[in-house]
Amino acid sequence: MNRFRTQMKYILVTGGVISGIGKGIIASSVGTILKSCGLHVTAIKIDPYINIDAGTFSPYEHGEVFVLDDGGEVDLDLGNYERFLDIRLTKDNNLTTGKIYQSVINKERKGDYLGKTVQVVPHITDAIQEWMLRQAKIPVDDDEVEPQVCVIELGGTVGDIESMPFIEAFRQFQFKVKRENFCNIHVSLVPQPSATGEQKTKPTQNSVRELRGLGLSPDLVVCRCTNLLETSVKEKISMFCHVEPEQVICVHDVSSIYRVPLLLEEQGVINYFCHRLNLPIEPQPRRILTKWKEMADRSDRMLETCSIALVGKYTKLSDSYASVIKALEHSALAINHRLEIKYIDCADLESSTLQDEPVRYHEAWQKLCSANGILVPGGFGVRGTEGKIQAISWARKQKKPFLGVCLGMQLAVCEFARNVLGWQDANSTEFDPDTKYPVVIDMPEHNPGQMGGTMRLGKRRTIFKSNSSILRKLYGDVDHVDERHRHRFEVNPELKHHFEEKGLRFVGQDVEGERMEVIELDDQPYFVGVQYHPEFTSRPIKPSPPYFGLLLAAAGKLNSYLQRGCRLSPSRISIKENVIVAQPSHPLTALKMDDVDRKTLCEEPRSNEPESEVENPMPEITRDLENCQIWRSETASLPTLLAMH
């Protein structure tokens, strides 16, 4: 083990044929199955664009901008790494062409190259390799142990001009760290045209041929396809791509991304890595993968549906709200509800759309009114803000569960100022610098002359000022929370008392008490706004409390959850073979049947609460099963149905 710790293992994930093929999910899944074997895993994402970071991108360019603890604005794939591996990365885990060239040029200006001609080879390629060697050793787990395996994802596709320096760097890198410490996974597409229904291997052959021509030979060829890869197709890829059939891995379309690590494990990827990289993994039950299988199975079995209206500017591309969607999915999974997201372009809710496109206007409002809860996420720019304010106003007046994140919280304050305080001109100075009532203002440290890296970024502390706060209870009744921020504007603290007199409470503030972080509205089932972005720290088995509260309220279970001391009711316990899996708001806990009598699950619960607040699990299970096809089967017994549920 000591010998292994001195030799970092590097796994490079490249892609071919098309971009957006799923390299990030493959890289995350590889890390997950290795971590399930007891290894410490880190991850690095390389983006070949010249931007220094992702902070100035439109979400339509590369999806959402993910924010790390240290304030790094990075590619959304780092969000996948953090969620899958449950780690905390830094901004240097996202390497761009801009960062590399900037570092090399700075060295040249200082005279570090002693007058030599600075070139792509060797100076840029050496800088890339040095970055990999340095960053791979940075601890990313809570125990601060140095990682043993580094998974590196190279963005784009093989053959892109902009990624050539990185390919050349890794061609050299494989010899620097030795073959037993480096392997390459190549992700390629196997299309299946509907006209013939035949799986085509030529794109993969060409992609691998080009990669080999650049000096990298793939150890595993991961084939993305619609259906299972046929044996003959796998053998053909093996023959033309210079790999064994066992090194051709099929990753077909599945019902949930939680199944991807399971697919890789089933096809012997762990055993291959053990042999190829000499990993010191002992045969042992892989408990982490067991949890992933339970999550995947439960996500497929859920029968009840909860709908959330997502009112935003970038709804044409779901990746624009990747972390928001994942946070909602995590929360829906925790309460055993299937999530239905209704995407609503905020501009469609405005009166101008009623005049220009009345059908579009009415369809948007129909979606909003039929949803169980409303979410207004963060964003920038004036377009669509009035539509968001209309949605917030409707949620407040109809007492629909509502969550506003970042800009969503700021607009909730604007809406309250206009319609409750009577300040018709109330607005943010971001949208109307001359407003008479500037309820949202820019922060003192905001530099309007430069866009990149000038926001309040990264992990900041929020202090709860009220013991009765719903959000405080959802967080576990703690005094403070540390969450990630990304904003230039804030609620005007000088106007705070006007809002609190009318019932809009600022229950969370920063350490100095000058910045408003959390709002809650009295006499509402769930009307919460947060200045930070809680979706960035949501995990599959530990959903983000603000999103979890929204889903609970939308499902009509928030009050009973809070009355039970933030514990889910017995009806949220699923029976599976001889294990009861409870789904509370925090990590899932497994209780053996020796500790809990199965019969108690079917008895009337004893409680001092009113009868209407106590849920009997048996009728709910019966109602759920009545909707299943198997319920109508004469051969199915009740114990069988309970076990399946």
Buried (B, 14 or more C-beta within 10 A) or exposed (E): EEEBEEEBBBBBBBBBBEEEBBBBBBBBBBBBBBBBBEBBBBBBBBBBBEBBBBBEBBBEEBBBBBBBBBBBBBBBBBBBBBBBBBBBBBBBBBBBBBBBBEBBEEBBEEEEBEEEEBEEEBBBBBBBBEBBBEBBEBBBBEEEEBBBBBBBBBBBBBBBEEBBBBBBBBEBBBEBBEEEBBBBBBBBBBBBEEEEEEBBBEBBBBBBBBBBEBEBBBBBBBBBBEEEBBEEBBEBBBEBBEBEEBBBBBBBEEEBBBBBBBBBBEBBBBEBBBEBBBBBBEEEEBEBBBBBBBBBBBBEBBBBEBBBBBBBBBBEBBBBBBBBBBBBBBBBBBBBBBBBBBBBBBBBBBEEBBEEEEEBBEEBBEBBEEBBBBBBBBBBEEBBBBBBBBBBBBBBEEEBBBBBBBBBBBBBBBBBBBBBBEBEEBBBBBBBEEBEBBBBBBBEEBEEEEEEBBBBBBBBEBBBBBEEBBBBBBBEEEEEBEBBBBBBBBBBBEBBEBBBEEBBBBBBBBEEEEBBBBBBBEEBBBBBBBBBBBBBBBBBBBBBBBBBBBBBBBBEBBEBBBBBEBBBBBBBBBBBEEBBBBBBBBEBEEEEEEEBEEEEBBEEBEEEEEEEEBBBBBEBBBEBBEEBEEEEEEEBEEEEBBEBB
